[in-house]
Amino acid sequence: MAEAALETVPAQIADHPAIASRARKLGLKASETLLDRSYHHAAMKGLPESWKRGRPDIVHFALMEALATPLFTSGDLDVYVHTYGNKIITVAGGLRIPKSYFRFEGVMASLFRDRTVKSDDGKKLLEMHDGTLEELVHDIEAERVVGLSSSGVQLSAEQVVAKNNTDRCVFVIGAFPKGHFSEKTTQLFSCTYSIHDSGLEAHVVIARLLYDCERLARM
Ligand SMILES: C[S@@+](CC[C@H](N)C(=O)[O-])C[C@H]1O[C@@H](n2cnc3c(N)ncnc32)[C@H](O)[C@@H]1O
């Protein structure tokens, strides 16, 4: 997932009453809470690119979709989240994400605070570090970087998967509500495809692509 609308409340709006009220309810400092348009709409008005930000629920849905697939549980899919603020989240193999949004919010807030979330027996489940999408793509030695966007070349999900059938192919899905990838992101793509004749939600694109990856791998 790229440019994910997942971040903690930026300092410039931390004093807004809408932010303070939500932080009080959660028993956290304002700076430790996730920016969320459902609660912070009024406070977000002056933020740059605010239309692309404050939607942690998109990441929640997308992770639930990807992490429940046979492709992920078999260890054939690695999942990373690159956020709007250039943080990289690494998801441990086999991880199950909480189904409850309230619990997901708590896990993500502690990930931003502690940079790691561990299981009771000390295994790292989620890790966060500063980094750009470009650095991530380099670090994981991607052979192909395939962008998915409603403005890409139109092909079915099945064709996209078949055409990019290499071991180290990265499919990049935007985890933001509106707008398009930044130019910095699109420059990394070997190719960009649209798998439907209109815009889809990120979790639907993920479900369709991963299903076709499984079919190709005869899982
Ligand atoms: C809600 S959309 C973001 C809005 C953006 N205007 C768009 O339609 O691509 C979230 C993500 O889903 C993916 N997506 C949406 N529609 C798609 C389509 N028709 N084909 C491929 N990917 C799509 C893209 O990766 C996009 O960044």
Ligand as a Chemical Component Dictionary entry (heavy atoms), coordinates in Angstrom:
data_LIG
# 
_chem_comp.id                   LIG 
_chem_comp.type                 NON-POLYMER 
_chem_comp.pdbx_formal_charge   0 
_chem_comp.three_letter_code    LIG 
# 
loop_
_chem_comp_atom.comp_id 
_chem_comp_atom.atom_id 
_chem_comp_atom.alt_atom_id 
_chem_comp_atom.type_symbol 
_chem_comp_atom.charge 
_chem_comp_atom.model_Cartn_x 
_chem_comp_atom.model_Cartn_y 
_chem_comp_atom.model_Cartn_z 
_chem_comp_atom.pdbx_ordinal 
LIG C1  C1  C 0  -10.108 4.939  -3.675  1  
LIG S1  S1  S 1  -8.828  4.704  -4.825  2  
LIG C2  C2  C 0  -8.054  6.266  -4.880  3  
LIG C3  C3  C 0  -8.800  7.168  -5.788  4  
LIG C4  C4  C 0  -8.230  7.368  -7.177  5  
LIG N1  N1  N 0  -8.926  8.516  -7.750  6  
LIG C5  C5  C 0  -8.373  6.179  -8.112  7  
LIG O1  O1  O 0  -9.475  5.943  -8.593  8  
LIG O2  O2  O -1 -7.344  5.485  -8.384  9  
LIG C6  C6  C 0  -7.682  3.742  -3.964  10 
LIG C7  C7  C 0  -6.727  2.943  -4.810  11 
LIG O3  O3  O 0  -7.394  1.861  -5.424  12 
LIG C8  C8  C 0  -6.740  1.553  -6.651  13 
LIG N2  N2  N 0  -7.737  1.654  -7.716  14 
LIG C9  C9  C 0  -8.910  2.306  -7.710  15 
LIG N3  N3  N 0  -9.582  2.114  -8.855  16 
LIG C10 C10 C 0  -8.795  1.304  -9.608  17 
LIG C11 C11 C 0  -8.937  0.731  -10.914 18 
LIG N4  N4  N 0  -10.005 0.945  -11.694 19 
LIG N5  N5  N 0  -7.942  -0.067 -11.371 20 
LIG C12 C12 C 0  -6.840  -0.297 -10.615 21 
LIG N6  N6  N 0  -6.669  0.209  -9.380  22 
LIG C13 C13 C 0  -7.632  1.007  -8.886  23 
LIG C14 C14 C 0  -5.616  2.534  -6.834  24 
LIG O4  O4  O 0  -4.405  1.952  -6.404  25 
LIG C15 C15 C 0  -6.066  3.670  -5.947  26 
LIG O5  O5  O 0  -4.988  4.455  -5.536  27 
# 
loop_
_chem_comp_bond.comp_id 
_chem_comp_bond.atom_id_1 
_chem_comp_bond.atom_id_2 
_chem_comp_bond.value_order 
_chem_comp_bond.pdbx_ordinal 
LIG C1  S1  SING 1  
LIG S1  C2  SING 2  
LIG S1  C6  SING 3  
LIG C2  C3  SING 4  
LIG C3  C4  SING 5  
LIG C4  N1  SING 6  
LIG C4  C5  SING 7  
LIG C5  O1  DOUB 8  
LIG C5  O2  SING 9  
LIG C6  C7  SING 10 
LIG C7  O3  SING 11 
LIG C7  C15 SING 12 
LIG O3  C8  SING 13 
LIG C8  N2  SING 14 
LIG C8  C14 SING 15 
LIG N2  C9  SING 16 
LIG N2  C13 SING 17 
LIG C9  N3  DOUB 18 
LIG N3  C10 SING 19 
LIG C10 C11 SING 20 
LIG C10 C13 DOUB 21 
LIG C11 N4  SING 22 
LIG C11 N5  DOUB 23 
LIG N5  C12 SING 24 
LIG C12 N6  DOUB 25 
LIG N6  C13 SING 26 
LIG C14 O4  SING 27 
LIG C14 C15 SING 28 
LIG C15 O5  SING 29 
# 
